[in-house]
């Protein structure tokens, strides 16, 4: 192989561009942490309205990506006040004792046209390993900003986390499988420099 000394400075410049650390800023207008529970008679769609999302890494080079999502259990919203109060009670999420639902990633990889995210979901005092296949898209929003979106729909066994296990009504009519509907939209920006404090 012929040595080309003029390539060296180009490679030095290209390396930080290829593996640039970035931070994800959530587009709260379009992001949804939703679900659909089903009874014998009807479906109950809902979502969690308050959350924190931390994604650090490069969306192209996935090897160093770290993800943490925190949902406030109390923010559950099924558009029915009485039902939401019941869901916050000890019969279901018991938000007084378990205020947070937390997902922490352990690995992310490409599988065909999917991004498969693995990690631990902690909810209602239980921890379970979870694998989430996301469909990713990159484009520009209405303000002509470069935007990324990640969609996933997957089943979750609520009884594996003890959700509704103490409810007589749930034992009678609520399916144990809940459908998660996730839509994460936002913008990748340069990560803050070490020692930088967010305002």
C-alpha positions as a LaTeX table, in Angstrom:
\begin{tabular}{lrrr}
\hline
Residue & $x$ (\AA) & $y$ (\AA) & $z$ (\AA) \\
\hline
Unk1 & 0.00 & 0.00 & 0.00 \\
Unk2 & 1.44 & 3.39 & $-1.02$ \\
Unk3 & 1.99 & 5.85 & 1.83 \\
Unk4 & 0.28 & 9.15 & 1.21 \\
Unk5 & 1.42 & 11.70 & 3.84 \\
Unk6 & $-1.22$ & 14.23 & 2.73 \\
Unk7 & $-3.94$ & 11.87 & 4.05 \\
Unk8 & $-2.86$ & 12.20 & 7.69 \\
Unk9 & $-4.29$ & 15.66 & 8.43 \\
Unk10 & $-7.54$ & 14.71 & 6.67 \\
Unk11 & $-7.92$ & 11.61 & 8.84 \\
Unk12 & $-7.27$ & 13.62 & 11.99 \\
Unk13 & $-10.03$ & 16.05 & 11.02 \\
Unk14 & $-12.45$ & 13.27 & 10.06 \\
Unk15 & $-12.17$ & 11.25 & 13.27 \\
Unk16 & $-13.98$ & 13.69 & 15.58 \\
Unk17 & $-16.68$ & 14.21 & 12.95 \\
Unk18 & $-17.32$ & 10.47 & 12.66 \\
Unk19 & $-17.78$ & 9.97 & 16.39 \\
Unk20 & $-19.05$ & 13.28 & 17.67 \\
Unk21 & $-20.79$ & 13.11 & 21.03 \\
Unk22 & $-24.26$ & 14.61 & 20.86 \\
Unk23 & $-27.19$ & 15.20 & 23.18 \\
Unk24 & $-30.85$ & 14.71 & 22.29 \\
Unk25 & $-33.30$ & 17.54 & 22.89 \\
Unk26 & $-36.89$ & 16.28 & 23.03 \\
Unk27 & $-39.63$ & 17.80 & 20.88 \\
Unk28 & $-42.37$ & 17.74 & 23.51 \\
Unk29 & $-45.04$ & 18.71 & 20.97 \\
Unk30 & $-44.75$ & 15.35 & 19.21 \\
Unk31 & $-43.21$ & 12.93 & 21.73 \\
Unk32 & $-45.66$ & 10.47 & 23.28 \\
Unk33 & $-45.14$ & 7.78 & 25.93 \\
Unk34 & $-48.45$ & 6.05 & 25.39 \\
Unk35 & $-50.17$ & 2.74 & 25.96 \\
Unk36 & $-53.39$ & 0.89 & 25.27 \\
Unk37 & $-54.99$ & $-1.44$ & 27.82 \\
Unk38 & $-57.86$ & $-3.71$ & 26.80 \\
Unk39 & $-60.84$ & $-5.00$ & 28.72 \\
Unk40 & $-63.45$ & $-7.53$ & 27.63 \\
Unk41 & $-65.61$ & $-4.67$ & 26.36 \\
Unk42 & $-63.36$ & $-1.82$ & 25.22 \\
Unk43 & $-59.85$ & $-0.40$ & 24.90 \\
Unk44 & $-58.39$ & 2.24 & 27.21 \\
Unk45 & $-55.73$ & 4.44 & 25.58 \\
Unk46 & $-53.52$ & 6.58 & 27.77 \\
Unk47 & $-50.15$ & 8.25 & 28.18 \\
Unk48 & $-47.74$ & 9.71 & 30.71 \\
Unk49 & $-47.61$ & 13.48 & 30.44 \\
Unk50 & $-44.47$ & 14.25 & 32.47 \\
Unk51 & $-41.10$ & 12.70 & 31.74 \\
Unk52 & $-37.37$ & 13.24 & 31.48 \\
Unk53 & $-35.29$ & 11.87 & 28.61 \\
Unk54 & $-31.49$ & 11.74 & 28.51 \\
Unk55 & $-29.84$ & 10.46 & 25.31 \\
Unk56 & $-26.10$ & 10.92 & 24.90 \\
Unk57 & $-24.04$ & 9.69 & 21.96 \\
Unk58 & $-23.93$ & 9.75 & 18.19 \\
Unk59 & $-27.04$ & 8.68 & 16.20 \\
Unk60 & $-24.79$ & 7.35 & 13.43 \\
Unk61 & $-22.19$ & 5.54 & 15.55 \\
Unk62 & $-24.38$ & 3.76 & 18.11 \\
Unk63 & $-21.62$ & 2.13 & 20.15 \\
Unk64 & $-21.50$ & 4.80 & 22.85 \\
Unk65 & $-25.16$ & 5.76 & 23.04 \\
Unk66 & $-26.61$ & 5.93 & 26.57 \\
Unk67 & $-30.34$ & 6.36 & 27.19 \\
Unk68 & $-32.33$ & 6.97 & 30.34 \\
Unk69 & $-36.05$ & 7.73 & 30.48 \\
Unk70 & $-37.98$ & 8.66 & 33.62 \\
Unk71 & $-41.77$ & 8.83 & 33.61 \\
Unk72 & $-43.72$ & 10.35 & 36.48 \\
Unk73 & $-46.24$ & 7.65 & 37.37 \\
Unk74 & $-48.61$ & 10.26 & 38.78 \\
Unk75 & $-48.87$ & 11.91 & 35.35 \\
Unk76 & $-50.83$ & 8.98 & 33.90 \\
Unk77 & $-53.67$ & 10.30 & 31.74 \\
Unk78 & $-56.53$ & 8.27 & 30.26 \\
Unk79 & $-58.88$ & 11.28 & 29.90 \\
Unk80 & $-60.99$ & 10.04 & 32.80 \\
Unk81 & $-60.27$ & 11.64 & 36.19 \\
Unk82 & $-61.86$ & 8.93 & 38.33 \\
Unk83 & $-60.12$ & 6.15 & 36.43 \\
Unk84 & $-56.78$ & 7.96 & 36.63 \\
Unk85 & $-57.12$ & 8.30 & 40.40 \\
Unk86 & $-57.75$ & 4.55 & 40.61 \\
Unk87 & $-54.70$ & 3.84 & 38.44 \\
Unk88 & $-52.56$ & 5.93 & 40.81 \\
Unk89 & $-53.78$ & 3.95 & 43.82 \\
Unk90 & $-52.30$ & 0.84 & 45.44 \\
Unk91 & $-54.47$ & $-1.31$ & 43.14 \\
Unk92 & $-52.27$ & $-0.34$ & 40.19 \\
Unk93 & $-49.21$ & 1.96 & 40.09 \\
Unk94 & $-49.16$ & 2.93 & 43.80 \\
Unk95 & $-47.54$ & 6.26 & 42.95 \\
Unk96 & $-46.98$ & 7.21 & 46.59 \\
Unk97 & $-44.48$ & 4.37 & 46.98 \\
Unk98 & $-43.30$ & 4.10 & 43.36 \\
Unk99 & $-43.32$ & 7.61 & 41.88 \\
Unk100 & $-41.00$ & 6.89 & 38.93 \\
Unk101 & $-40.99$ & 4.50 & 35.99 \\
Unk102 & $-37.40$ & 4.27 & 34.75 \\
Unk103 & $-35.81$ & 2.72 & 31.65 \\
Unk104 & $-32.01$ & 2.50 & 31.41 \\
Unk105 & $-30.33$ & 1.24 & 28.26 \\
Unk106 & $-27.64$ & $-1.42$ & 28.15 \\
Unk107 & $-27.23$ & $-1.89$ & 24.38 \\
Unk108 & $-28.48$ & $-0.54$ & 21.08 \\
Unk109 & $-27.83$ & $-2.10$ & 17.68 \\
Unk110 & $-29.13$ & $-2.15$ & 14.14 \\
Unk111 & $-31.21$ & $-5.07$ & 12.91 \\
Unk112 & $-32.24$ & $-4.52$ & 9.29 \\
Unk113 & $-34.33$ & $-1.35$ & 9.19 \\
Unk114 & $-34.83$ & $-1.37$ & 12.98 \\
Unk115 & $-32.87$ & $-0.04$ & 15.93 \\
Unk116 & $-33.14$ & $-2.58$ & 18.73 \\
Unk117 & $-32.80$ & $-1.07$ & 22.18 \\
Unk118 & $-32.13$ & $-3.30$ & 25.18 \\
Unk119 & $-32.24$ & $-2.26$ & 28.78 \\
Unk120 & $-33.93$ & $-2.51$ & 32.15 \\
Unk121 & $-37.42$ & $-1.24$ & 32.90 \\
Unk122 & $-38.05$ & $-0.52$ & 36.58 \\
Unk123 & $-41.70$ & $-0.07$ & 37.54 \\
Unk124 & $-43.77$ & $-0.63$ & 40.66 \\
Unk125 & $-40.76$ & $-2.05$ & 42.51 \\
Unk126 & $-39.95$ & $-4.66$ & 39.85 \\
Unk127 & $-37.15$ & $-4.75$ & 37.29 \\
Unk128 & $-37.34$ & $-6.60$ & 33.99 \\
Unk129 & $-35.09$ & $-6.74$ & 30.95 \\
Unk130 & $-36.83$ & $-5.25$ & 27.91 \\
Unk131 & $-36.06$ & $-5.21$ & 24.19 \\
Unk132 & $-37.66$ & $-2.45$ & 22.10 \\
Unk133 & $-37.45$ & $-2.46$ & 18.28 \\
Unk134 & $-37.65$ & 1.13 & 17.01 \\
Unk135 & $-38.25$ & 2.42 & 13.51 \\
Unk136 & $-36.06$ & 5.49 & 13.04 \\
Unk137 & $-36.52$ & 8.36 & 10.61 \\
Unk138 & $-34.54$ & 11.51 & 9.89 \\
Unk139 & $-35.87$ & 14.58 & 8.13 \\
Unk140 & $-36.83$ & 18.21 & 8.60 \\
Unk141 & $-39.77$ & 19.59 & 10.53 \\
Unk142 & $-42.04$ & 22.48 & 9.59 \\
Unk143 & $-39.42$ & 24.97 & 10.82 \\
Unk144 & $-36.81$ & 23.32 & 8.53 \\
Unk145 & $-34.87$ & 21.91 & 11.49 \\
Unk146 & $-33.08$ & 18.54 & 11.15 \\
Unk147 & $-35.27$ & 16.20 & 13.19 \\
Unk148 & $-35.10$ & 12.57 & 14.30 \\
Unk149 & $-38.01$ & 10.35 & 15.27 \\
Unk150 & $-38.22$ & 6.88 & 16.78 \\
Unk151 & $-41.44$ & 4.82 & 16.84 \\
Unk152 & $-42.15$ & 1.56 & 18.62 \\
Unk153 & $-45.20$ & $-0.55$ & 19.40 \\
Unk154 & $-44.76$ & $-3.60$ & 21.59 \\
Unk155 & $-46.64$ & $-5.71$ & 24.15 \\
Unk156 & $-45.85$ & $-5.57$ & 27.85 \\
Unk157 & $-47.01$ & $-8.02$ & 30.51 \\
Unk158 & $-48.32$ & $-5.75$ & 33.29 \\
Unk159 & $-48.42$ & $-8.65$ & 35.76 \\
Unk160 & $-44.64$ & $-9.04$ & 35.46 \\
Unk161 & $-44.51$ & $-5.70$ & 37.30 \\
Unk162 & $-47.48$ & $-6.36$ & 39.59 \\
Unk163 & $-49.63$ & $-3.69$ & 37.93 \\
Unk164 & $-53.28$ & $-4.39$ & 38.73 \\
Unk165 & $-52.53$ & $-7.64$ & 40.52 \\
Unk166 & $-54.45$ & $-6.41$ & 43.59 \\
Unk167 & $-57.48$ & $-5.11$ & 41.68 \\
Unk168 & $-60.59$ & $-7.29$ & 41.63 \\
Unk169 & $-61.89$ & $-5.50$ & 38.53 \\
Unk170 & $-58.58$ & $-6.03$ & 36.71 \\
Unk171 & $-58.61$ & $-9.74$ & 37.56 \\
Unk172 & $-62.06$ & $-10.06$ & 36.05 \\
Unk173 & $-61.85$ & $-8.06$ & 32.86 \\
Unk174 & $-58.45$ & $-6.48$ & 32.15 \\
Unk175 & $-56.07$ & $-8.22$ & 29.76 \\
Unk176 & $-52.65$ & $-8.83$ & 31.24 \\
Unk177 & $-50.96$ & $-7.62$ & 28.04 \\
Unk178 & $-50.74$ & $-3.86$ & 27.53 \\
Unk179 & $-49.67$ & $-2.35$ & 24.23 \\
Unk180 & $-46.96$ & 0.31 & 24.49 \\
Unk181 & $-47.03$ & 3.05 & 21.85 \\
Unk182 & $-43.86$ & 5.11 & 21.90 \\
Unk183 & $-43.05$ & 8.12 & 19.75 \\
Unk184 & $-39.82$ & 9.95 & 20.52 \\
Unk185 & $-39.11$ & 13.05 & 18.43 \\
Unk186 & $-36.32$ & 15.57 & 18.82 \\
Unk187 & $-33.06$ & 17.12 & 17.76 \\
Unk188 & $-29.43$ & 16.01 & 18.15 \\
Unk189 & $-27.15$ & 18.84 & 19.24 \\
Unk190 & $-23.47$ & 19.01 & 20.24 \\
Unk191 & $-23.04$ & 17.67 & 23.77 \\
Unk192 & $-22.15$ & 20.25 & 26.45 \\
Unk193 & $-18.44$ & 20.54 & 27.19 \\
Unk194 & $-17.20$ & 18.76 & 30.33 \\
Unk195 & $-17.90$ & 20.87 & 33.39 \\
Unk196 & $-20.67$ & 22.83 & 31.65 \\
Unk197 & $-23.67$ & 23.48 & 33.86 \\
Unk198 & $-27.10$ & 23.54 & 32.27 \\
Unk199 & $-29.12$ & 26.65 & 33.01 \\
\hline
\end{tabular}
